[in-house]
Amino acid sequence: MPQPPPSLLARYTAPEEQIYLRTHAQRYERLLELVRPLAPGRILVVGPSYETVLLRDVFPSATVNTLGWHDNRFPLREHESHVQFDLNDPNYPELEPHDVVVCSEVIEHLHVATVPVLRFLASGLASGGHLILQTPNATALAKRIRMVFGRNPYDPIREESGNPGHFHEHTVDELVSALGEAGLDVTRVLTENYCDPGSRKNRAYRAVGRTMPRSLREGITVVARKQ
């Protein structure tokens, strides 16, 4: 079972933070695997989160800028910048070019159309740069099973304006189509059961994930390139 980097576990010690880090350890592993061969000098992280710190630790010479709501848990380094912006706002700011834009576990929280947001993120890529997108799969097997038993597979919208939950989850085909409409070329699509809080049930579910059709796996990772 993949473990989150010790540097993150030592830095974020609250019980809920430790659970989140362990649950998403394999997702982080996949993200790093995809970023490494791109050898980025400039990275833009959409929605400052633990990925921001992880990328700074693994790529210390890279500039890792952020976009979205500010979070004091993930402070900037001296040479880095943050664009304070709500992605639900259609008045998009101008972005500097980056080699890689990372948008992990963000788009499902937006209540606006996906394509304009992806076009905006593409504007933050240098020519030949890559967008790496990670998001839950709307048609994962666990959600289908809940529906069979008459249960809503999606959580209700929360009352917290800063963390309302998921407004819309995507399928693989939806994401690939939206990225194409945004002017990006999809170069890689991965689907995995990569979220595991450590229970036997979840480990078993993840173990059989390799034999599932991609439309049934819980997580989607897409890499797209700007011409």
DOSE-791852 format. One line per field, with one value per residue (C-alpha): residue number from 0; residue in three letters; x, y, z. Coordinates in nm, 4 decimals, padded with zeros to 6 digits. Layout:
n (NUM,...)
res (ALA,...)
c1 (X,...)
c2 (Y,...)
c3 (Z,...)
This chain:
n (0,1,2,3,4,5,6,7,8,9,10,11,12,13,14,15,16,17,18,19,20,21,22,23,24,25,26,27,28,29,30,31,32,33,34,35,36,37,38,39,40,41,42,43,44,45,46,47,48,49,50,51,52,53,54,55,56,57,58,59,60,61,62,63,64,65,66,67,68,69,70,71,72,73,74,75,76,77,78,79,80,81,82,83,84,85,86,87,88,89,90,91,92,93,94,95,96,97,98,99,100,101,102,103,104,105,106,107,108,109,110,111,112,113,114,115,116,117,118,119,120,121,122,123,124,125,126,127,128,129,130,131,132,133,134,135,136,137,138,139,140,141,142,143,144,145,146,147,148,149,150,151,152,153,154,155,156,157,158,159,160,161,162,163,164,165,166,167,168,169,170,171,172,173,174,175,176,177,178,179,180,181,182,183,184,185,186,187,188,189,190,191,192,193,194,195,196,197,198,199,200,201,202,203,204,205,206,207,208,209,210,211,212,213,214,215,216,217,218,219,220,221,222,223,224,225,226)
res (MET,PRO,GLN,PRO,PRO,PRO,SER,LEU,LEU,ALA,ARG,TYR,THR,ALA,PRO,GLU,GLU,GLN,ILE,TYR,LEU,ARG,THR,HIS,ALA,GLN,ARG,TYR,GLU,ARG,LEU,LEU,GLU,LEU,VAL,ARG,PRO,LEU,ALA,PRO,GLY,ARG,ILE,LEU,VAL,VAL,GLY,PRO,SER,TYR,GLU,THR,VAL,LEU,LEU,ARG,ASP,VAL,PHE,PRO,SER,ALA,THR,VAL,ASN,THR,LEU,GLY,TRP,HIS,ASP,ASN,ARG,PHE,PRO,LEU,ARG,GLU,HIS,GLU,SER,HIS,VAL,GLN,PHE,ASP,LEU,ASN,ASP,PRO,ASN,TYR,PRO,GLU,LEU,GLU,PRO,HIS,ASP,VAL,VAL,VAL,CYS,SER,GLU,VAL,ILE,GLU,HIS,LEU,HIS,VAL,ALA,THR,VAL,PRO,VAL,LEU,ARG,PHE,LEU,ALA,SER,GLY,LEU,ALA,SER,GLY,GLY,HIS,LEU,ILE,LEU,GLN,THR,PRO,ASN,ALA,THR,ALA,LEU,ALA,LYS,ARG,ILE,ARG,MET,VAL,PHE,GLY,ARG,ASN,PRO,TYR,ASP,PRO,ILE,ARG,GLU,GLU,SER,GLY,ASN,PRO,GLY,HIS,PHE,HIS,GLU,HIS,THR,VAL,ASP,GLU,LEU,VAL,SER,ALA,LEU,GLY,GLU,ALA,GLY,LEU,ASP,VAL,THR,ARG,VAL,LEU,THR,GLU,ASN,TYR,CYS,ASP,PRO,GLY,SER,ARG,LYS,ASN,ARG,ALA,TYR,ARG,ALA,VAL,GLY,ARG,THR,MET,PRO,ARG,SER,LEU,ARG,GLU,GLY,ILE,THR,VAL,VAL,ALA,ARG,LYS,GLN)
c1 (00.0000,00.1550,00.2408,00.2367,00.5780,00.7096,00.7685,00.3933,00.2967,00.5384,00.4131,00.0369,-00.0397,-00.4094,-00.6050,-00.8188,-00.5049,-00.3331,-00.6405,-00.6603,-00.2895,-00.3049,-00.6261,-00.4737,-00.1196,-00.1526,-00.3036,-00.0027,00.2279,00.0585,00.0773,00.4532,00.5034,00.3401,00.5151,00.8722,00.9357,00.8083,01.0961,00.9005,01.0671,00.7354,00.4294,00.0875,-00.1237,-00.4967,-00.6454,-00.3501,-00.3378,-00.0978,00.0054,00.1613,00.3946,00.4667,00.5681,00.7957,00.9636,01.0143,01.1067,01.2966,01.4358,01.0920,00.8778,00.5419,00.2808,-00.0810,-00.4253,-00.7553,-00.8484,-00.5588,-00.4840,-00.2455,-00.1389,00.0453,00.2564,00.4460,00.8216,00.9987,01.0085,00.6545,00.3163,-00.0501,-00.3440,-00.6441,-00.9400,-01.2677,-01.2915,-01.6681,-01.6113,-01.6151,-01.3949,-01.0724,-00.7405,-00.4366,-00.1979,00.1761,00.2959,00.3836,00.5273,00.2710,-00.0685,-00.1924,-00.5662,-00.6351,-00.9719,-01.0987,-01.3327,-01.5966,-01.6387,-01.7284,-02.0849,-01.9961,-01.9422,-01.6224,-01.4985,-01.4476,-01.2572,-01.0314,-00.9711,-00.8687,-00.6288,-00.4867,-00.4081,-00.1649,00.0364,00.3409,00.3419,00.3905,00.2974,00.0800,-00.2343,-00.2687,-00.6243,-00.7402,-01.1058,-01.3538,-01.5319,-01.9075,-01.9843,-01.7585,-01.8796,-01.9387,-02.1736,-02.3639,-02.4108,-02.5486,-02.7973,-02.9121,-03.0059,-03.1944,-02.9259,-02.8044,-02.4399,-02.3553,-02.3334,-02.5695,-02.4283,-02.2898,-02.3826,-02.0148,-01.9578,-01.5839,-01.6253,-01.9671,-01.8810,-01.9202,-02.1549,-02.0774,-01.8581,-01.7411,-01.7045,-01.3883,-01.5564,-01.6931,-01.3453,-01.1755,-01.4413,-01.4191,-01.0393,-01.0626,-01.3140,-01.0732,-00.8044,-00.5907,-00.4671,-00.5236,-00.2056,-00.2881,-00.5937,-00.5646,-00.8445,-00.7680,-00.9140,-00.6443,-00.8181,-00.7715,-00.8254,-00.6802,-00.9845,-00.9845,-01.2922,-01.1192,-00.7976,-00.9933,-01.1833,-00.8590,-00.6941,-00.9568,-00.9476,-00.7007,-00.9557,-01.2444,-01.3482,-01.2118,-01.5650,-01.6065,-01.2891,-01.3191,-01.0517,-00.9654,-00.6296,-00.5939,-00.2853,-00.3431,-00.0929,-00.1118,-00.0064)
c2 (00.0000,00.3374,00.5728,00.9531,01.1202,01.1419,01.5152,01.5700,01.3464,01.5311,01.8717,01.8084,01.6214,01.6872,01.3575,01.4650,01.5725,01.2390,01.0495,01.2591,01.2143,00.8380,00.8098,00.9957,00.8539,00.6516,00.9480,01.1586,00.8813,00.8804,01.2606,01.2615,00.9807,01.1953,01.5219,01.3824,01.3179,01.6670,01.8215,02.1407,02.4670,02.6380,02.4656,02.6152,02.4347,02.5056,02.5049,02.5191,02.1888,01.9197,01.8670,02.2132,02.1206,01.7791,01.9263,02.1796,01.9026,01.6737,01.9482,02.2007,02.3950,02.4464,02.7528,02.6311,02.9067,02.8698,02.9775,02.9837,03.0547,03.1309,02.8718,02.9603,02.5961,02.6178,02.9369,03.0635,03.0576,03.3874,03.3652,03.2273,03.3919,03.3250,03.4404,03.4891,03.3844,03.1946,02.9615,03.0063,03.3697,03.4074,03.7197,03.5268,03.6989,03.6758,03.3956,03.3687,03.0648,02.7469,02.4136,02.2175,02.3068,02.0665,02.0637,01.7858,01.7248,02.0730,02.0765,01.8633,02.1479,02.4073,02.5054,02.6489,02.4883,02.2859,02.3894,02.7631,02.6728,02.4365,02.7050,02.9417,02.6862,02.6204,02.9922,02.9373,02.6855,02.7594,02.6152,02.2395,02.2572,01.9967,02.0080,01.7224,01.6786,01.4467,01.4092,01.1450,00.9253,00.9886,00.6297,00.4378,00.0922,00.1873,00.4666,00.2339,-00.0150,00.2552,00.3517,-00.0102,-00.0101,00.3176,00.5334,00.8615,00.8043,01.1719,01.3733,01.6709,02.0211,02.1456,02.4716,02.5763,02.8283,02.7634,02.3867,02.3102,01.9623,01.8203,01.9909,01.7738,01.4677,01.3714,01.0569,00.9835,01.0614,01.3919,01.5027,01.3988,01.5825,01.8947,01.9067,01.8806,02.1667,02.3677,02.3293,02.0682,01.7343,01.4463,01.2370,00.9992,00.8781,00.6721,00.5365,00.3778,00.2896,00.4990,00.6348,00.4014,00.5082,00.1740,-00.0473,-00.4097,-00.3380,-00.0548,-00.2513,-00.5375,-00.2980,-00.1374,-00.4763,-00.5793,-00.2374,-00.3523,-00.5963,-00.3478,-00.1588,00.1935,00.3346,00.1617,00.2787,00.5565,00.8062,00.9680,01.1215,01.2909,01.4494,01.7006,01.9012,02.2524,02.2793)
c3 (00.0000,-00.1013,00.1829,00.1665,00.1807,00.5403,00.4928,00.4465,00.7380,00.9649,00.8546,00.8631,01.1835,01.2477,01.2388,00.9410,00.7512,00.8173,00.6959,00.3786,00.3033,00.3492,00.1468,-00.1486,-00.1316,-00.4521,-00.6343,-00.5337,-00.6532,-00.9926,-01.0163,-00.9515,-01.2022,-01.4708,-01.3814,-01.3584,-01.7313,-01.8159,-01.6146,-01.5502,-01.4578,-01.3816,-01.2366,-01.1647,-00.9032,-00.9241,-00.5756,-00.3309,-00.1443,-00.0286,-00.3919,-00.3835,-00.0991,-00.2474,-00.5842,-00.4123,-00.2145,-00.5148,-00.7647,-00.5487,-00.8443,-01.0011,-00.9398,-00.8082,-00.8343,-00.7224,-00.8372,-00.6492,-00.2894,-00.0582,00.2100,00.4943,00.5257,00.1937,00.2017,-00.1006,-00.1273,-00.1914,-00.5714,-00.6177,-00.6722,-00.6028,-00.8177,-00.5891,-00.8027,-00.7828,-01.0842,-01.0818,-01.1873,-01.5692,-01.5579,-01.6007,-01.5255,-01.7500,-01.6556,-01.7061,-01.9073,-01.7184,-01.8281,-01.6268,-01.4810,-01.2121,-01.1400,-00.8901,-00.7237,-00.8187,-01.1198,-00.9473,-00.6954,-00.9614,-01.0512,-01.3940,-01.7346,-01.7638,-02.1103,-02.0373,-01.7201,-01.9141,-02.1799,-01.9018,-01.7516,-02.0987,-02.1221,-01.8350,-02.0369,-02.2472,-02.5984,-02.5605,-02.1910,-02.0204,-01.8091,-01.5588,-01.4384,-01.1606,-01.0645,-00.9411,-01.1945,-01.2021,-01.3075,-01.0673,-00.9642,-00.5988,-00.7085,-00.9393,-00.6581,-00.4292,-00.7007,-00.7414,-00.3733,-00.4088,-00.2467,-00.3930,-00.4939,-00.4447,-00.1250,-00.0851,-00.1356,00.1944,00.3626,00.3784,00.0985,00.1035,00.0744,-00.0774,-00.2022,-00.5526,-00.7975,-01.0995,-01.1421,-01.4917,-01.6980,-01.8950,-02.2259,-02.0914,-01.9847,-02.3082,-02.5104,-02.2922,-02.3180,-02.6959,-02.7056,-02.4904,-02.7573,-02.5831,-02.7150,-02.4744,-02.4554,-02.1720,-01.9793,-01.6613,-01.4425,-01.1065,-00.7696,-00.6060,-00.2963,00.0012,00.3631,00.4753,00.5335,00.4146,00.2036,00.0197,-00.0278,-00.1830,-00.4087,-00.5214,-00.5809,-00.8378,-01.0045,-01.2706,-01.4094,-01.4167,-01.7310,-01.7048,-01.6787,-01.3394,-01.1642,-00.9092,-01.0148,-01.3487,-01.4407,-01.7801,-01.9351,-02.2165,-02.4204,-02.5581,-02.9205)
